[in-house]
C-alpha cells in the first residue's frame, strides 16, 4: 500500500490538487507496478508563515 504525504504551501486550487493526485498515482503505477486502488495520497497545506527555507519564512517574499 503506497502512501504519499505531500506537503505544500497553501494556495493550490482543487484542480491542481486533483492533477497532483492523478500524476503521482500514474507514476507509482508505471514505475512500481502498483494498483491505483491501493495508492493513498494525503495533501497537507501549510501556511507560508509556518514554512521556512534558505533562512526565511516562505511568505516573506510575498510582502
N, CA, C and O atoms as a Tripos MOL2 file, in Angstrom:
@<TRIPOS>MOLECULE
protein
  252   251    63     0     0
PROTEIN
NO_CHARGES

@<TRIPOS>ATOM
      1 N           0.8390   -1.1810    0.0000 N.3       1 UNK1
      2 CA          0.0000    0.0000    0.0000 C.3       1 UNK1
      3 C           0.8830    1.2440    0.0000 C.2       1 UNK1
      4 O           1.3090    1.6840    1.0680 O.2       1 UNK1
      5 N           1.1690    1.8180   -1.1550 N.am      2 UNK2
      6 CA          1.9350    3.0620   -1.1750 C.3       2 UNK2
      7 C           1.1570    4.2000   -0.5230 C.2       2 UNK2
      8 O          -0.0560    4.3250   -0.6870 O.2       2 UNK2
      9 N           1.8810    5.0110    0.2080 N.am      3 UNK3
     10 CA          1.3060    6.1750    0.8840 C.3       3 UNK3
     11 C           2.2170    7.3660    0.6310 C.2       3 UNK3
     12 O           3.4130    7.3130    0.9170 O.2       3 UNK3
     13 N           1.6550    8.4310    0.1010 N.am      4 UNK4
     14 CA          2.4040    9.6600   -0.1330 C.3       4 UNK4
     15 C           1.7970   10.7490    0.7330 C.2       4 UNK4
     16 O           0.5840   10.9630    0.7260 O.2       4 UNK4
     17 N           2.6620   11.4430    1.4860 N.am      5 UNK5
     18 CA          2.2370   12.6040    2.2590 C.3       5 UNK5
     19 C           2.9000   13.8060    1.6050 C.2       5 UNK5
     20 O           4.1010   14.0230    1.7610 O.2       5 UNK5
     21 N           2.1240   14.5760    0.8830 N.am      6 UNK6
     22 CA          2.6220   15.7140    0.1240 C.3       6 UNK6
     23 C           2.3070   16.9940    0.8920 C.2       6 UNK6
     24 O           1.1420   17.3020    1.1440 O.2       6 UNK6
     25 N           3.3320   17.7260    1.2570 N.am      7 UNK7
     26 CA          3.1480   18.9750    1.9860 C.3       7 UNK7
     27 C           3.4800   20.1300    1.0590 C.2       7 UNK7
     28 O           4.5620   20.1900    0.4740 O.2       7 UNK7
     29 N           2.5200   21.0530    0.9360 N.am      8 UNK8
     30 CA          2.6870   22.2200    0.0810 C.3       8 UNK8
     31 C           2.2180   23.4560    0.8390 C.2       8 UNK8
     32 O           1.4440   23.3580    1.7910 O.2       8 UNK8
     33 N           2.6980   24.6240    0.4030 N.am      9 UNK9
     34 CA          2.1660   25.8410    0.9930 C.3       9 UNK9
     35 C           0.7580   26.0630    0.4560 C.2       9 UNK9
     36 O           0.4160   25.6180   -0.6400 O.2       9 UNK9
     37 N          -0.0560   26.7640    1.2520 N.am     10 UNK10
     38 CA         -1.4550   26.9980    0.8770 C.3      10 UNK10
     39 C          -1.5500   27.7860   -0.4150 C.2      10 UNK10
     40 O          -0.6790   28.5930   -0.7390 O.2      10 UNK10
     41 N          -2.6260   27.5360   -1.1430 N.am     11 UNK11
     42 CA         -2.8800   28.3110   -2.3510 C.3      11 UNK11
     43 C          -3.1980   27.4950   -3.5850 C.2      11 UNK11
     44 O          -3.6400   28.0550   -4.5880 O.2      11 UNK11
     45 N          -2.9880   26.1910   -3.5470 N.am     12 UNK12
     46 CA         -3.2970   25.3590   -4.7150 C.3      12 UNK12
     47 C          -4.8090   25.2270   -4.8670 C.2      12 UNK12
     48 O          -5.5410   25.1370   -3.8810 O.2      12 UNK12
     49 N          -5.2570   25.2170   -6.1000 N.am     13 UNK13
     50 CA         -6.6810   25.0290   -6.3650 C.3      13 UNK13
     51 C          -7.0410   23.5460   -6.2530 C.2      13 UNK13
     52 O          -6.1650   22.6820   -6.2300 O.2      13 UNK13
     53 N          -8.3220   23.2740   -6.1870 N.am     14 UNK14
     54 CA         -8.7870   21.8890   -6.1510 C.3      14 UNK14
     55 C          -8.3330   21.1560   -7.4180 C.2      14 UNK14
     56 O          -7.9270   19.9950   -7.3630 O.2      14 UNK14
     57 N          -8.4080   21.8470   -8.5530 N.am     15 UNK15
     58 CA         -7.9900   21.2550   -9.8280 C.3      15 UNK15
     59 C          -6.4990   20.9100   -9.8120 C.2      15 UNK15
     60 O          -6.1120   19.8530  -10.3100 O.2      15 UNK15
     61 N          -5.6750   21.7620   -9.2610 N.am     16 UNK16
     62 CA         -4.2410   21.4830   -9.1710 C.3      16 UNK16
     63 C          -3.9710   20.2890   -8.2640 C.2      16 UNK16
     64 O          -3.1230   19.4500   -8.5690 O.2      16 UNK16
     65 N          -4.6940   20.2150   -7.1500 N.am     17 UNK17
     66 CA         -4.5200   19.0760   -6.2400 C.3      17 UNK17
     67 C          -4.9460   17.7800   -6.9180 C.2      17 UNK17
     68 O          -4.2840   16.7510   -6.7780 O.2      17 UNK17
     69 N          -6.0470   17.8330   -7.6500 N.am     18 UNK18
     70 CA         -6.5220   16.6460   -8.3670 C.3      18 UNK18
     71 C          -5.4780   16.1870   -9.3850 C.2      18 UNK18
     72 O          -5.2540   14.9880   -9.5480 O.2      18 UNK18
     73 N          -4.8450   17.1290  -10.0620 N.am     19 UNK19
     74 CA         -3.8090   16.7900  -11.0370 C.3      19 UNK19
     75 C          -2.6040   16.1510  -10.3510 C.2      19 UNK19
     76 O          -2.0340   15.1890  -10.8660 O.2      19 UNK19
     77 N          -2.2150   16.6810   -9.1890 N.am     20 UNK20
     78 CA         -1.1070   16.0890   -8.4430 C.3      20 UNK20
     79 C          -1.4110   14.6460   -8.0520 C.2      20 UNK20
     80 O          -0.5710   13.7610   -8.2170 O.2      20 UNK20
     81 N          -2.6160   14.4160   -7.5330 N.am     21 UNK21
     82 CA         -3.0110   13.0650   -7.1270 C.3      21 UNK21
     83 C          -2.9890   12.1300   -8.3360 C.2      21 UNK21
     84 O          -2.4930   11.0070   -8.2520 O.2      21 UNK21
     85 N          -3.5240   12.5980   -9.4440 N.am     22 UNK22
     86 CA         -3.5580   11.7830  -10.6630 C.3      22 UNK22
     87 C          -2.1480   11.4340  -11.1320 C.2      22 UNK22
     88 O          -1.8630   10.2770  -11.4420 O.2      22 UNK22
     89 N          -1.2650   12.4320  -11.1830 N.am     23 UNK23
     90 CA          0.0640   12.1980  -11.7210 C.3      23 UNK23
     91 C           0.9560   11.3810  -10.7850 C.2      23 UNK23
     92 O           1.7490   10.5610  -11.2480 O.2      23 UNK23
     93 N           0.8330   11.5950   -9.4760 N.am     24 UNK24
     94 CA          1.5840   10.7520   -8.5380 C.3      24 UNK24
     95 C           1.1050    9.3040   -8.6430 C.2      24 UNK24
     96 O           1.9130    8.3750   -8.6260 O.2      24 UNK24
     97 N          -0.1960    9.1190   -8.7490 N.am     25 UNK25
     98 CA         -0.7510    7.7690   -8.8800 C.3      25 UNK25
     99 C          -0.2330    7.1090  -10.1540 C.2      25 UNK25
    100 O           0.2150    5.9620  -10.1270 O.2      25 UNK25
    101 N          -0.2960    7.8340  -11.2670 N.am     26 UNK26
    102 CA          0.1910    7.2790  -12.5370 C.3      26 UNK26
    103 C           1.6650    6.8930  -12.4540 C.2      26 UNK26
    104 O           2.0740    5.8760  -13.0140 O.2      26 UNK26
    105 N           2.4600    7.7010  -11.7590 N.am     27 UNK27
    106 CA          3.8870    7.3980  -11.6160 C.3      27 UNK27
    107 C           4.1130    6.1120  -10.8250 C.2      27 UNK27
    108 O           4.9420    5.2840  -11.2020 O.2      27 UNK27
    109 N           3.3760    5.9470   -9.7290 N.am     28 UNK28
    110 CA          3.5370    4.7380   -8.9180 C.3      28 UNK28
    111 C           3.0780    3.4940   -9.6750 C.2      28 UNK28
    112 O           3.6600    2.4190   -9.5290 O.2      28 UNK28
    113 N           2.0410    3.6470  -10.4770 N.am     29 UNK29
    114 CA          1.5700    2.5270  -11.2970 C.3      29 UNK29
    115 C           2.6310    2.1770  -12.3370 C.2      29 UNK29
    116 O           2.9650    1.0050  -12.5110 O.2      29 UNK29
    117 N           3.1610    3.1840  -13.0260 N.am     30 UNK30
    118 CA          4.1300    2.9690  -14.1040 C.3      30 UNK30
    119 C           5.4800    2.4710  -13.5840 C.2      30 UNK30
    120 O           6.0430    1.5190  -14.1230 O.2      30 UNK30
    121 N           5.9930    3.1110  -12.5440 N.am     31 UNK31
    122 CA          7.3450    2.8010  -12.0730 C.3      31 UNK31
    123 C           7.3890    1.5650  -11.1810 C.2      31 UNK31
    124 O           8.2870    0.7320  -11.3070 O.2      31 UNK31
    125 N           6.4130    1.4500  -10.2780 N.am     32 UNK32
    126 CA          6.4440    0.3550   -9.2970 C.3      32 UNK32
    127 C           5.4400   -0.7590   -9.5800 C.2      32 UNK32
    128 O           5.4510   -1.7910   -8.9090 O.2      32 UNK32
    129 N           4.5720   -0.5550  -10.5700 N.am     33 UNK33
    130 CA          3.5810   -1.5700  -10.8880 C.3      33 UNK33
    131 C           2.4880   -1.7090   -9.8360 C.2      33 UNK33
    132 O           1.8790   -2.7710   -9.7060 O.2      33 UNK33
    133 N           2.2400   -0.6460   -9.0930 N.am     34 UNK34
    134 CA          1.2150   -0.6970   -8.0420 C.3      34 UNK34
    135 C          -0.1730   -0.5150   -8.6330 C.2      34 UNK34
    136 O          -0.3310    0.0900   -9.6940 O.2      34 UNK34
    137 N          -1.1770   -1.0400   -7.9430 N.am     35 UNK35
    138 CA         -2.5630   -0.8710   -8.3670 C.3      35 UNK35
    139 C          -3.0760    0.4740   -7.8490 C.2      35 UNK35
    140 O          -2.8660    0.8070   -6.6830 O.2      35 UNK35
    141 N          -3.7440    1.2460   -8.7070 N.am     36 UNK36
    142 CA         -4.2290    2.5650   -8.2950 C.3      36 UNK36
    143 C          -5.1030    2.5290   -7.0460 C.2      36 UNK36
    144 O          -5.0630    3.4470   -6.2260 O.2      36 UNK36
    145 N          -5.8910    1.4680   -6.9060 N.am     37 UNK37
    146 CA         -6.8070    1.3850   -5.7580 C.3      37 UNK37
    147 C          -6.0760    1.1380   -4.4360 C.2      37 UNK37
    148 O          -6.6860    1.1970   -3.3690 O.2      37 UNK37
    149 N          -4.7820    0.8630   -4.5060 N.am     38 UNK38
    150 CA         -4.0010    0.6520   -3.2900 C.3      38 UNK38
    151 C          -3.1540    1.8750   -2.9120 C.2      38 UNK38
    152 O          -2.4540    1.8660   -1.8990 O.2      38 UNK38
    153 N          -3.2260    2.9060   -3.7250 N.am     39 UNK39
    154 CA         -2.3910    4.0950   -3.5170 C.3      39 UNK39
    155 C          -3.1590    5.1480   -2.7310 C.2      39 UNK39
    156 O          -4.2860    5.5040   -3.0730 O.2      39 UNK39
    157 N          -2.5270    5.6370   -1.6760 N.am     40 UNK40
    158 CA         -3.1290    6.6810   -0.8340 C.3      40 UNK40
    159 C          -2.2440    7.9160   -0.8810 C.2      40 UNK40
    160 O          -1.0270    7.8310   -0.7180 O.2      40 UNK40
    161 N          -2.8710    9.0660   -1.1080 N.am     41 UNK41
    162 CA         -2.1360   10.3300   -1.1690 C.3      41 UNK41
    163 C          -2.8350   11.3420   -0.2870 C.2      41 UNK41
    164 O          -4.0360   11.5740   -0.4220 O.2      41 UNK41
    165 N          -2.0770   11.9480    0.6220 N.am     42 UNK42
    166 CA         -2.6080   12.9800    1.5060 C.3      42 UNK42
    167 C          -1.8920   14.2830    1.1840 C.2      42 UNK42
    168 O          -0.6620   14.3340    1.1620 O.2      42 UNK42
    169 N          -2.6600   15.3320    0.9340 N.am     43 UNK43
    170 CA         -2.0790   16.6490    0.6900 C.3      43 UNK43
    171 C          -2.3140   17.5010    1.9300 C.2      43 UNK43
    172 O          -3.4500   17.7100    2.3530 O.2      43 UNK43
    173 N          -1.2280   17.9830    2.4970 N.am     44 UNK44
    174 CA         -1.3100   18.8750    3.6520 C.3      44 UNK44
    175 C          -0.8850   20.2620    3.2080 C.2      44 UNK44
    176 O           0.2110   20.4480    2.6790 O.2      44 UNK44
    177 N          -1.7600   21.2320    3.4270 N.am     45 UNK45
    178 CA         -1.4340   22.6090    3.0930 C.3      45 UNK45
    179 C          -0.9230   23.3210    4.3380 C.2      45 UNK45
    180 O          -1.5190   23.2340    5.4120 O.2      45 UNK45
    181 N           0.1820   24.0200    4.1740 N.am     46 UNK46
    182 CA          0.8240   24.6730    5.3000 C.3      46 UNK46
    183 C           0.9190   26.1650    5.0100 C.2      46 UNK46
    184 O           1.2880   26.5740    3.9090 O.2      46 UNK46
    185 N           0.5840   26.9650    6.0050 N.am     47 UNK47
    186 CA          0.7060   28.4130    5.8820 C.3      47 UNK47
    187 C           2.1380   28.8010    5.5440 C.2      47 UNK47
    188 O           3.0870   28.1940    6.0400 O.2      47 UNK47
    189 N           2.2870   29.8000    4.7070 N.am     48 UNK48
    190 CA          3.6230   30.2870    4.3640 C.3      48 UNK48
    191 C           4.3940   30.7630    5.5790 C.2      48 UNK48
    192 O           5.6230   30.7140    5.6030 O.2      48 UNK48
    193 N           3.6640   31.2290    6.5960 N.am     49 UNK49
    194 CA          4.3240   31.6980    7.8200 C.3      49 UNK49
    195 C           4.8140   30.5370    8.6850 C.2      49 UNK49
    196 O           5.5360   30.7430    9.6600 O.2      49 UNK49
    197 N           4.4130   29.3110    8.3200 N.am     50 UNK50
    198 CA          4.8360   28.1210    9.0550 C.3      50 UNK50
    199 C           5.8330   27.2860    8.2530 C.2      50 UNK50
    200 O           6.1320   26.1520    8.6280 O.2      50 UNK50
    201 N           6.3450   27.8330    7.1620 N.am     51 UNK51
    202 CA          7.2260   27.0950    6.2690 C.3      51 UNK51
    203 C           8.4500   27.9680    6.0040 C.2      51 UNK51
    204 O           8.3180   29.1070    5.5560 O.2      51 UNK51
    205 N           9.6170   27.4450    6.2740 N.am     52 UNK52
    206 CA         10.8260   28.2300    6.0550 C.3      52 UNK52
    207 C          11.8360   27.4940    5.1990 C.2      52 UNK52
    208 O          11.8980   26.2650    5.2130 O.2      52 UNK52
    209 N          12.6270   28.2500    4.4550 N.am     53 UNK53
    210 CA         13.7470   27.7040    3.6940 C.3      53 UNK53
    211 C          14.7220   28.8360    3.4000 C.2      53 UNK53
    212 O          14.3390   30.0040    3.3440 O.2      53 UNK53
    213 N          15.9500   28.4840    3.2200 N.am     54 UNK54
    214 CA         17.0120   29.4560    2.9270 C.3      54 UNK54
    215 C          17.0700   30.5530    3.9920 C.2      54 UNK54
    216 O          17.4190   31.6960    3.6940 O.2      54 UNK54
    217 N          16.7300   30.2050    5.2170 N.am     55 UNK55
    218 CA         16.8320   31.1480    6.3230 C.3      55 UNK55
    219 C          15.6810   32.1190    6.4590 C.2      55 UNK55
    220 O          15.7470   33.0310    7.2840 O.2      55 UNK55
    221 N          14.6220   31.9530    5.6720 N.am     56 UNK56
    222 CA         13.4790   32.8610    5.7330 C.3      56 UNK56
    223 C          12.1710   32.0850    5.6800 C.2      56 UNK56
    224 O          12.1260   30.9520    5.2020 O.2      56 UNK56
    225 N          11.1050   32.7130    6.1770 N.am     57 UNK57
    226 CA          9.7770   32.1400    6.0290 C.3      57 UNK57
    227 C           9.3350   32.3330    4.5830 C.2      57 UNK57
    228 O           9.6520   33.3450    3.9590 O.2      57 UNK57
    229 N           8.6100   31.3690    4.0620 N.am     58 UNK58
    230 CA          8.2730   31.4230    2.6430 C.3      58 UNK58
    231 C           7.3170   32.5560    2.2920 C.2      58 UNK58
    232 O           7.2170   32.9310    1.1240 O.2      58 UNK58
    233 N           6.6060   33.1140    3.2850 N.am     59 UNK59
    234 CA          5.7140   34.2300    2.9740 C.3      59 UNK59
    235 C           6.4380   35.5740    3.0250 C.2      59 UNK59
    236 O           5.8330   36.5990    2.7110 O.2      59 UNK59
    237 N           7.7240   35.6000    3.4130 N.am     60 UNK60
    238 CA          8.4740   36.8610    3.4640 C.3      60 UNK60
    239 C           8.6240   37.4820    2.0750 C.2      60 UNK60
    240 O           8.6310   38.7070    1.9500 O.2      60 UNK60
    241 N           8.7420   36.6640    1.0380 N.am     61 UNK61
    242 CA          8.9280   37.2090   -0.3200 C.3      61 UNK61
    243 C           7.6250   37.6410   -0.9650 C.2      61 UNK61
    244 O           7.6360   38.1650   -2.0790 O.2      61 UNK61
    245 N           6.5040   37.4320   -0.2920 N.am     62 UNK62
    246 CA          5.2040   37.8210   -0.8330 C.3      62 UNK62
    247 C           4.7530   39.1780   -0.3300 C.2      62 UNK62
    248 O           3.7220   39.6860   -0.7730 O.2      62 UNK62
    249 N           5.4960   39.7720    0.5780 N.am     63 UNK63
    250 CA          5.0840   41.0530    1.1620 C.3      63 UNK63
    251 C           5.3970   42.2080    0.2480 C.2      63 UNK63
    252 O           5.1160   43.3580    0.5870 O.2      63 UNK63
@<TRIPOS>BOND
     1     1     2 1
     2     2     3 1
     3     3     4 2
     4     3     5 am
     5     5     6 1
     6     6     7 1
     7     7     8 2
     8     7     9 am
     9     9    10 1
    10    10    11 1
    11    11    12 2
    12    11    13 am
    13    13    14 1
    14    14    15 1
    15    15    16 2
    16    15    17 am
    17    17    18 1
    18    18    19 1
    19    19    20 2
    20    19    21 am
    21    21    22 1
    22    22    23 1
    23    23    24 2
    24    23    25 am
    25    25    26 1
    26    26    27 1
    27    27    28 2
    28    27    29 am
    29    29    30 1
    30    30    31 1
    31    31    32 2
    32    31    33 am
    33    33    34 1
    34    34    35 1
    35    35    36 2
    36    35    37 am
    37    37    38 1
    38    38    39 1
    39    39    40 2
    40    39    41 am
    41    41    42 1
    42    42    43 1
    43    43    44 2
    44    43    45 am
    45    45    46 1
    46    46    47 1
    47    47    48 2
    48    47    49 am
    49    49    50 1
    50    50    51 1
    51    51    52 2
    52    51    53 am
    53    53    54 1
    54    54    55 1
    55    55    56 2
    56    55    57 am
    57    57    58 1
    58    58    59 1
    59    59    60 2
    60    59    61 am
    61    61    62 1
    62    62    63 1
    63    63    64 2
    64    63    65 am
    65    65    66 1
    66    66    67 1
    67    67    68 2
    68    67    69 am
    69    69    70 1
    70    70    71 1
    71    71    72 2
    72    71    73 am
    73    73    74 1
    74    74    75 1
    75    75    76 2
    76    75    77 am
    77    77    78 1
    78    78    79 1
    79    79    80 2
    80    79    81 am
    81    81    82 1
    82    82    83 1
    83    83    84 2
    84    83    85 am
    85    85    86 1
    86    86    87 1
    87    87    88 2
    88    87    89 am
    89    89    90 1
    90    90    91 1
    91    91    92 2
    92    91    93 am
    93    93    94 1
    94    94    95 1
    95    95    96 2
    96    95    97 am
    97    97    98 1
    98    98    99 1
    99    99   100 2
   100    99   101 am
   101   101   102 1
   102   102   103 1
   103   103   104 2
   104   103   105 am
   105   105   106 1
   106   106   107 1
   107   107   108 2
   108   107   109 am
   109   109   110 1
   110   110   111 1
   111   111   112 2
   112   111   113 am
   113   113   114 1
   114   114   115 1
   115   115   116 2
   116   115   117 am
   117   117   118 1
   118   118   119 1
   119   119   120 2
   120   119   121 am
   121   121   122 1
   122   122   123 1
   123   123   124 2
   124   123   125 am
   125   125   126 1
   126   126   127 1
   127   127   128 2
   128   127   129 am
   129   129   130 1
   130   130   131 1
   131   131   132 2
   132   131   133 am
   133   133   134 1
   134   134   135 1
   135   135   136 2
   136   135   137 am
   137   137   138 1
   138   138   139 1
   139   139   140 2
   140   139   141 am
   141   141   142 1
   142   142   143 1
   143   143   144 2
   144   143   145 am
   145   145   146 1
   146   146   147 1
   147   147   148 2
   148   147   149 am
   149   149   150 1
   150   150   151 1
   151   151   152 2
   152   151   153 am
   153   153   154 1
   154   154   155 1
   155   155   156 2
   156   155   157 am
   157   157   158 1
   158   158   159 1
   159   159   160 2
   160   159   161 am
   161   161   162 1
   162   162   163 1
   163   163   164 2
   164   163   165 am
   165   165   166 1
   166   166   167 1
   167   167   168 2
   168   167   169 am
   169   169   170 1
   170   170   171 1
   171   171   172 2
   172   171   173 am
   173   173   174 1
   174   174   175 1
   175   175   176 2
   176   175   177 am
   177   177   178 1
   178   178   179 1
   179   179   180 2
   180   179   181 am
   181   181   182 1
   182   182   183 1
   183   183   184 2
   184   183   185 am
   185   185   186 1
   186   186   187 1
   187   187   188 2
   188   187   189 am
   189   189   190 1
   190   190   191 1
   191   191   192 2
   192   191   193 am
   193   193   194 1
   194   194   195 1
   195   195   196 2
   196   195   197 am
   197   197   198 1
   198   198   199 1
   199   199   200 2
   200   199   201 am
   201   201   202 1
   202   202   203 1
   203   203   204 2
   204   203   205 am
   205   205   206 1
   206   206   207 1
   207   207   208 2
   208   207   209 am
   209   209   210 1
   210   210   211 1
   211   211   212 2
   212   211   213 am
   213   213   214 1
   214   214   215 1
   215   215   216 2
   216   215   217 am
   217   217   218 1
   218   218   219 1
   219   219   220 2
   220   219   221 am
   221   221   222 1
   222   222   223 1
   223   223   224 2
   224   223   225 am
   225   225   226 1
   226   226   227 1
   227   227   228 2
   228   227   229 am
   229   229   230 1
   230   230   231 1
   231   231   232 2
   232   231   233 am
   233   233   234 1
   234   234   235 1
   235   235   236 2
   236   235   237 am
   237   237   238 1
   238   238   239 1
   239   239   240 2
   240   239   241 am
   241   241   242 1
   242   242   243 1
   243   243   244 2
   244   243   245 am
   245   245   246 1
   246   246   247 1
   247   247   248 2
   248   247   249 am
   249   249   250 1
   250   250   251 1
   251   251   252 2
@<TRIPOS>SUBSTRUCTURE
     1 UNK1         2 RESIDUE 1 A UNK
     2 UNK2         6 RESIDUE 1 A UNK
     3 UNK3        10 RESIDUE 1 A UNK
     4 UNK4        14 RESIDUE 1 A UNK
     5 UNK5        18 RESIDUE 1 A UNK
     6 UNK6        22 RESIDUE 1 A UNK
     7 UNK7        26 RESIDUE 1 A UNK
     8 UNK8        30 RESIDUE 1 A UNK
     9 UNK9        34 RESIDUE 1 A UNK
    10 UNK10       38 RESIDUE 1 A UNK
    11 UNK11       42 RESIDUE 1 A UNK
    12 UNK12       46 RESIDUE 1 A UNK
    13 UNK13       50 RESIDUE 1 A UNK
    14 UNK14       54 RESIDUE 1 A UNK
    15 UNK15       58 RESIDUE 1 A UNK
    16 UNK16       62 RESIDUE 1 A UNK
    17 UNK17       66 RESIDUE 1 A UNK
    18 UNK18       70 RESIDUE 1 A UNK
    19 UNK19       74 RESIDUE 1 A UNK
    20 UNK20       78 RESIDUE 1 A UNK
    21 UNK21       82 RESIDUE 1 A UNK
    22 UNK22       86 RESIDUE 1 A UNK
    23 UNK23       90 RESIDUE 1 A UNK
    24 UNK24       94 RESIDUE 1 A UNK
    25 UNK25       98 RESIDUE 1 A UNK
    26 UNK26      102 RESIDUE 1 A UNK
    27 UNK27      106 RESIDUE 1 A UNK
    28 UNK28      110 RESIDUE 1 A UNK
    29 UNK29      114 RESIDUE 1 A UNK
    30 UNK30      118 RESIDUE 1 A UNK
    31 UNK31      122 RESIDUE 1 A UNK
    32 UNK32      126 RESIDUE 1 A UNK
    33 UNK33      130 RESIDUE 1 A UNK
    34 UNK34      134 RESIDUE 1 A UNK
    35 UNK35      138 RESIDUE 1 A UNK
    36 UNK36      142 RESIDUE 1 A UNK
    37 UNK37      146 RESIDUE 1 A UNK
    38 UNK38      150 RESIDUE 1 A UNK
    39 UNK39      154 RESIDUE 1 A UNK
    40 UNK40      158 RESIDUE 1 A UNK
    41 UNK41      162 RESIDUE 1 A UNK
    42 UNK42      166 RESIDUE 1 A UNK
    43 UNK43      170 RESIDUE 1 A UNK
    44 UNK44      174 RESIDUE 1 A UNK
    45 UNK45      178 RESIDUE 1 A UNK
    46 UNK46      182 RESIDUE 1 A UNK
    47 UNK47      186 RESIDUE 1 A UNK
    48 UNK48      190 RESIDUE 1 A UNK
    49 UNK49      194 RESIDUE 1 A UNK
    50 UNK50      198 RESIDUE 1 A UNK
    51 UNK51      202 RESIDUE 1 A UNK
    52 UNK52      206 RESIDUE 1 A UNK
    53 UNK53      210 RESIDUE 1 A UNK
    54 UNK54      214 RESIDUE 1 A UNK
    55 UNK55      218 RESIDUE 1 A UNK
    56 UNK56      222 RESIDUE 1 A UNK
    57 UNK57      226 RESIDUE 1 A UNK
    58 UNK58      230 RESIDUE 1 A UNK
    59 UNK59      234 RESIDUE 1 A UNK
    60 UNK60      238 RESIDUE 1 A UNK
    61 UNK61      242 RESIDUE 1 A UNK
    62 UNK62      246 RESIDUE 1 A UNK
    63 UNK63      250 RESIDUE 1 A UNK
